[in-house]
């Protein structure tokens, strides 16, 4: 699986940010305080099952855009299965997807 799109709303320095990574290698560059770590933090919160952002005290006021805690943070990621194009012994081409059950099992607590 790879991240097809990422949307951060009211999170740290971004009021509304859309990111569309490529399906291979991505490099995040920019000057200090431009949001590089924010994008990585959002991905970690969305994709790391060991994190539990709903726990009381996990998020500080600094995680909210302009420290405005009255507006909820929204983090969304669209995942797409990685595909592989193969040929069988007869030369017939077919597309194979990542195993969705293994992906679901890895992220079961993030799915709603």
mmCIF file of the C-alpha atoms, coordinates in Angstrom:
data_MODEL
# 
_entry.id   MODEL 
# 
loop_
_atom_site.group_PDB 
_atom_site.id 
_atom_site.type_symbol 
_atom_site.label_atom_id 
_atom_site.label_alt_id 
_atom_site.label_comp_id 
_atom_site.label_asym_id 
_atom_site.label_entity_id 
_atom_site.label_seq_id 
_atom_site.pdbx_PDB_ins_code 
_atom_site.Cartn_x 
_atom_site.Cartn_y 
_atom_site.Cartn_z 
_atom_site.occupancy 
_atom_site.B_iso_or_equiv 
_atom_site.pdbx_formal_charge 
_atom_site.auth_seq_id 
_atom_site.auth_comp_id 
_atom_site.auth_asym_id 
_atom_site.auth_atom_id 
_atom_site.pdbx_PDB_model_num 
ATOM 1   C CA . UNK A 1 1   ? 0.000   0.000   0.000   1.00 0.00 ? 1   UNK A CA 1 
ATOM 2   C CA . UNK A 1 2   ? 1.056   3.560   -0.534  1.00 0.00 ? 2   UNK A CA 1 
ATOM 3   C CA . UNK A 1 3   ? -0.419  6.928   0.338   1.00 0.00 ? 3   UNK A CA 1 
ATOM 4   C CA . UNK A 1 4   ? -2.329  8.224   -2.655  1.00 0.00 ? 4   UNK A CA 1 
ATOM 5   C CA . UNK A 1 5   ? -3.420  11.502  -1.031  1.00 0.00 ? 5   UNK A CA 1 
ATOM 6   C CA . UNK A 1 6   ? -3.062  13.202  2.347   1.00 0.00 ? 6   UNK A CA 1 
ATOM 7   C CA . UNK A 1 7   ? -5.223  16.002  3.754   1.00 0.00 ? 7   UNK A CA 1 
ATOM 8   C CA . UNK A 1 8   ? -4.357  17.940  6.913   1.00 0.00 ? 8   UNK A CA 1 
ATOM 9   C CA . UNK A 1 9   ? -6.969  20.346  8.265   1.00 0.00 ? 9   UNK A CA 1 
ATOM 10  C CA . UNK A 1 10  ? -6.378  22.607  11.226  1.00 0.00 ? 10  UNK A CA 1 
ATOM 11  C CA . UNK A 1 11  ? -3.143  20.775  12.098  1.00 0.00 ? 11  UNK A CA 1 
ATOM 12  C CA . UNK A 1 12  ? -0.107  22.677  13.331  1.00 0.00 ? 12  UNK A CA 1 
ATOM 13  C CA . UNK A 1 13  ? 0.894   25.312  10.749  1.00 0.00 ? 13  UNK A CA 1 
ATOM 14  C CA . UNK A 1 14  ? -1.657  24.246  8.141   1.00 0.00 ? 14  UNK A CA 1 
ATOM 15  C CA . UNK A 1 15  ? -5.261  25.291  7.953   1.00 0.00 ? 15  UNK A CA 1 
ATOM 16  C CA . UNK A 1 16  ? -5.893  23.034  4.939   1.00 0.00 ? 16  UNK A CA 1 
ATOM 17  C CA . UNK A 1 17  ? -3.101  21.146  3.145   1.00 0.00 ? 17  UNK A CA 1 
ATOM 18  C CA . UNK A 1 18  ? -3.353  18.547  0.396   1.00 0.00 ? 18  UNK A CA 1 
ATOM 19  C CA . UNK A 1 19  ? -0.370  16.323  -0.482  1.00 0.00 ? 19  UNK A CA 1 
ATOM 20  C CA . UNK A 1 20  ? -0.312  13.921  -3.432  1.00 0.00 ? 20  UNK A CA 1 
ATOM 21  C CA . UNK A 1 21  ? 2.836   11.796  -3.106  1.00 0.00 ? 21  UNK A CA 1 
ATOM 22  C CA . UNK A 1 22  ? 4.236   9.832   -6.001  1.00 0.00 ? 22  UNK A CA 1 
ATOM 23  C CA . UNK A 1 23  ? 4.078   6.054   -5.699  1.00 0.00 ? 23  UNK A CA 1 
ATOM 24  C CA . UNK A 1 24  ? 7.847   5.636   -5.581  1.00 0.00 ? 24  UNK A CA 1 
ATOM 25  C CA . UNK A 1 25  ? 10.374  7.889   -3.803  1.00 0.00 ? 25  UNK A CA 1 
ATOM 26  C CA . UNK A 1 26  ? 9.344   11.237  -2.304  1.00 0.00 ? 26  UNK A CA 1 
ATOM 27  C CA . UNK A 1 27  ? 11.597  13.877  -0.789  1.00 0.00 ? 27  UNK A CA 1 
ATOM 28  C CA . UNK A 1 28  ? 10.265  16.615  1.484   1.00 0.00 ? 28  UNK A CA 1 
ATOM 29  C CA . UNK A 1 29  ? 12.383  19.770  1.365   1.00 0.00 ? 29  UNK A CA 1 
ATOM 30  C CA . UNK A 1 30  ? 11.887  23.332  2.512   1.00 0.00 ? 30  UNK A CA 1 
ATOM 31  C CA . UNK A 1 31  ? 13.193  26.008  4.842   1.00 0.00 ? 31  UNK A CA 1 
ATOM 32  C CA . UNK A 1 32  ? 12.906  25.806  8.614   1.00 0.00 ? 32  UNK A CA 1 
ATOM 33  C CA . UNK A 1 33  ? 9.352   25.970  9.956   1.00 0.00 ? 33  UNK A CA 1 
ATOM 34  C CA . UNK A 1 34  ? 7.740   25.213  6.582   1.00 0.00 ? 34  UNK A CA 1 
ATOM 35  C CA . UNK A 1 35  ? 5.892   22.041  7.659   1.00 0.00 ? 35  UNK A CA 1 
ATOM 36  C CA . UNK A 1 36  ? 8.161   19.142  6.724   1.00 0.00 ? 36  UNK A CA 1 
ATOM 37  C CA . UNK A 1 37  ? 7.913   17.543  10.174  1.00 0.00 ? 37  UNK A CA 1 
ATOM 38  C CA . UNK A 1 38  ? 4.176   18.279  10.308  1.00 0.00 ? 38  UNK A CA 1 
ATOM 39  C CA . UNK A 1 39  ? 3.557   16.119  7.242   1.00 0.00 ? 39  UNK A CA 1 
ATOM 40  C CA . UNK A 1 40  ? 5.612   13.275  8.715   1.00 0.00 ? 40  UNK A CA 1 
ATOM 41  C CA . UNK A 1 41  ? 3.885   13.616  12.107  1.00 0.00 ? 41  UNK A CA 1 
ATOM 42  C CA . UNK A 1 42  ? 0.472   13.421  10.429  1.00 0.00 ? 42  UNK A CA 1 
ATOM 43  C CA . UNK A 1 43  ? 1.501   10.283  8.549   1.00 0.00 ? 43  UNK A CA 1 
ATOM 44  C CA . UNK A 1 44  ? 2.737   8.722   11.784  1.00 0.00 ? 44  UNK A CA 1 
ATOM 45  C CA . UNK A 1 45  ? -0.521  9.527   13.577  1.00 0.00 ? 45  UNK A CA 1 
ATOM 46  C CA . UNK A 1 46  ? -2.531  8.024   10.738  1.00 0.00 ? 46  UNK A CA 1 
ATOM 47  C CA . UNK A 1 47  ? -0.469  4.952   9.954   1.00 0.00 ? 47  UNK A CA 1 
ATOM 48  C CA . UNK A 1 48  ? 1.289   3.854   13.157  1.00 0.00 ? 48  UNK A CA 1 
ATOM 49  C CA . UNK A 1 49  ? -1.041  1.532   15.093  1.00 0.00 ? 49  UNK A CA 1 
ATOM 50  C CA . UNK A 1 50  ? 1.062   1.901   18.255  1.00 0.00 ? 50  UNK A CA 1 
ATOM 51  C CA . UNK A 1 51  ? 0.154   5.604   18.576  1.00 0.00 ? 51  UNK A CA 1 
ATOM 52  C CA . UNK A 1 52  ? -3.118  6.502   20.270  1.00 0.00 ? 52  UNK A CA 1 
ATOM 53  C CA . UNK A 1 53  ? -3.929  10.172  19.590  1.00 0.00 ? 53  UNK A CA 1 
ATOM 54  C CA . UNK A 1 54  ? -7.357  9.856   21.241  1.00 0.00 ? 54  UNK A CA 1 
ATOM 55  C CA . UNK A 1 55  ? -5.721  9.412   24.668  1.00 0.00 ? 55  UNK A CA 1 
ATOM 56  C CA . UNK A 1 56  ? -6.215  12.416  26.952  1.00 0.00 ? 56  UNK A CA 1 
ATOM 57  C CA . UNK A 1 57  ? -3.174  14.678  26.883  1.00 0.00 ? 57  UNK A CA 1 
ATOM 58  C CA . UNK A 1 58  ? -1.649  13.090  23.768  1.00 0.00 ? 58  UNK A CA 1 
ATOM 59  C CA . UNK A 1 59  ? -2.156  16.203  21.656  1.00 0.00 ? 59  UNK A CA 1 
ATOM 60  C CA . UNK A 1 60  ? -1.072  19.587  22.976  1.00 0.00 ? 60  UNK A CA 1 
ATOM 61  C CA . UNK A 1 61  ? -2.517  22.973  22.023  1.00 0.00 ? 61  UNK A CA 1 
ATOM 62  C CA . UNK A 1 62  ? 0.451   23.380  19.679  1.00 0.00 ? 62  UNK A CA 1 
ATOM 63  C CA . UNK A 1 63  ? -0.916  20.602  17.455  1.00 0.00 ? 63  UNK A CA 1 
ATOM 64  C CA . UNK A 1 64  ? -3.953  22.817  16.655  1.00 0.00 ? 64  UNK A CA 1 
ATOM 65  C CA . UNK A 1 65  ? -3.653  25.450  13.929  1.00 0.00 ? 65  UNK A CA 1 
ATOM 66  C CA . UNK A 1 66  ? -3.025  28.828  15.605  1.00 0.00 ? 66  UNK A CA 1 
ATOM 67  C CA . UNK A 1 67  ? -3.551  27.049  18.981  1.00 0.00 ? 67  UNK A CA 1 
ATOM 68  C CA . UNK A 1 68  ? -7.308  27.272  18.304  1.00 0.00 ? 68  UNK A CA 1 
ATOM 69  C CA . UNK A 1 69  ? -8.516  24.202  20.182  1.00 0.00 ? 69  UNK A CA 1 
ATOM 70  C CA . UNK A 1 70  ? -12.194 24.854  19.441  1.00 0.00 ? 70  UNK A CA 1 
ATOM 71  C CA . UNK A 1 71  ? -11.805 23.623  15.857  1.00 0.00 ? 71  UNK A CA 1 
ATOM 72  C CA . UNK A 1 72  ? -11.076 19.883  15.524  1.00 0.00 ? 72  UNK A CA 1 
ATOM 73  C CA . UNK A 1 73  ? -8.013  18.523  13.771  1.00 0.00 ? 73  UNK A CA 1 
ATOM 74  C CA . UNK A 1 74  ? -8.811  16.419  10.685  1.00 0.00 ? 74  UNK A CA 1 
ATOM 75  C CA . UNK A 1 75  ? -6.186  14.092  9.237   1.00 0.00 ? 75  UNK A CA 1 
ATOM 76  C CA . UNK A 1 76  ? -7.083  11.932  6.249   1.00 0.00 ? 76  UNK A CA 1 
ATOM 77  C CA . UNK A 1 77  ? -5.041  9.592   4.123   1.00 0.00 ? 77  UNK A CA 1 
ATOM 78  C CA . UNK A 1 78  ? -6.180  7.722   1.054   1.00 0.00 ? 78  UNK A CA 1 
ATOM 79  C CA . UNK A 1 79  ? -4.331  4.448   0.602   1.00 0.00 ? 79  UNK A CA 1 
ATOM 80  C CA . UNK A 1 80  ? -3.963  2.613   -2.665  1.00 0.00 ? 80  UNK A CA 1 
ATOM 81  C CA . UNK A 1 81  ? -2.760  -0.956  -3.103  1.00 0.00 ? 81  UNK A CA 1 
ATOM 82  C CA . UNK A 1 82  ? 0.593   -1.314  -4.759  1.00 0.00 ? 82  UNK A CA 1 
ATOM 83  C CA . UNK A 1 83  ? 0.387   -3.327  -7.946  1.00 0.00 ? 83  UNK A CA 1 
ATOM 84  C CA . UNK A 1 84  ? 2.857   -5.559  -9.680  1.00 0.00 ? 84  UNK A CA 1 
ATOM 85  C CA . UNK A 1 85  ? 2.605   -6.521  -13.295 1.00 0.00 ? 85  UNK A CA 1 
ATOM 86  C CA . UNK A 1 86  ? 3.620   -10.123 -13.901 1.00 0.00 ? 86  UNK A CA 1 
ATOM 87  C CA . UNK A 1 87  ? 3.490   -12.728 -16.607 1.00 0.00 ? 87  UNK A CA 1 
ATOM 88  C CA . UNK A 1 88  ? 2.514   -16.330 -16.041 1.00 0.00 ? 88  UNK A CA 1 
ATOM 89  C CA . UNK A 1 89  ? 4.342   -19.237 -17.697 1.00 0.00 ? 89  UNK A CA 1 
ATOM 90  C CA . UNK A 1 90  ? 2.244   -18.872 -20.860 1.00 0.00 ? 90  UNK A CA 1 
ATOM 91  C CA . UNK A 1 91  ? 3.234   -15.211 -21.227 1.00 0.00 ? 91  UNK A CA 1 
ATOM 92  C CA . UNK A 1 92  ? -0.165  -13.851 -20.180 1.00 0.00 ? 92  UNK A CA 1 
ATOM 93  C CA . UNK A 1 93  ? 0.191   -10.527 -18.408 1.00 0.00 ? 93  UNK A CA 1 
ATOM 94  C CA . UNK A 1 94  ? -1.730  -9.916  -15.195 1.00 0.00 ? 94  UNK A CA 1 
ATOM 95  C CA . UNK A 1 95  ? -1.740  -7.377  -12.364 1.00 0.00 ? 95  UNK A CA 1 
ATOM 96  C CA . UNK A 1 96  ? -1.274  -8.493  -8.785  1.00 0.00 ? 96  UNK A CA 1 
ATOM 97  C CA . UNK A 1 97  ? -2.256  -6.318  -5.817  1.00 0.00 ? 97  UNK A CA 1 
ATOM 98  C CA . UNK A 1 98  ? -0.890  -6.269  -2.299  1.00 0.00 ? 98  UNK A CA 1 
ATOM 99  C CA . UNK A 1 99  ? -2.781  -8.574  0.016   1.00 0.00 ? 99  UNK A CA 1 
ATOM 100 C CA . UNK A 1 100 ? -5.556  -6.360  1.450   1.00 0.00 ? 100 UNK A CA 1 
ATOM 101 C CA . UNK A 1 101 ? -6.197  -8.574  4.488   1.00 0.00 ? 101 UNK A CA 1 
ATOM 102 C CA . UNK A 1 102 ? -2.627  -8.137  5.724   1.00 0.00 ? 102 UNK A CA 1 
ATOM 103 C CA . UNK A 1 103 ? -2.893  -4.381  5.242   1.00 0.00 ? 103 UNK A CA 1 
ATOM 104 C CA . UNK A 1 104 ? -6.214  -4.234  7.090   1.00 0.00 ? 104 UNK A CA 1 
ATOM 105 C CA . UNK A 1 105 ? -4.760  -6.290  9.934   1.00 0.00 ? 105 UNK A CA 1 
ATOM 106 C CA . UNK A 1 106 ? -1.814  -3.886  10.274  1.00 0.00 ? 106 UNK A CA 1 
ATOM 107 C CA . UNK A 1 107 ? -4.088  -0.822  10.443  1.00 0.00 ? 107 UNK A CA 1 
ATOM 108 C CA . UNK A 1 108 ? -7.220  -2.292  12.030  1.00 0.00 ? 108 UNK A CA 1 
ATOM 109 C CA . UNK A 1 109 ? -7.434  0.290   14.834  1.00 0.00 ? 109 UNK A CA 1 
ATOM 110 C CA . UNK A 1 110 ? -7.145  3.199   12.372  1.00 0.00 ? 110 UNK A CA 1 
ATOM 111 C CA . UNK A 1 111 ? -10.075 2.121   10.227  1.00 0.00 ? 111 UNK A CA 1 
ATOM 112 C CA . UNK A 1 112 ? -13.569 3.391   10.980  1.00 0.00 ? 112 UNK A CA 1 
# 
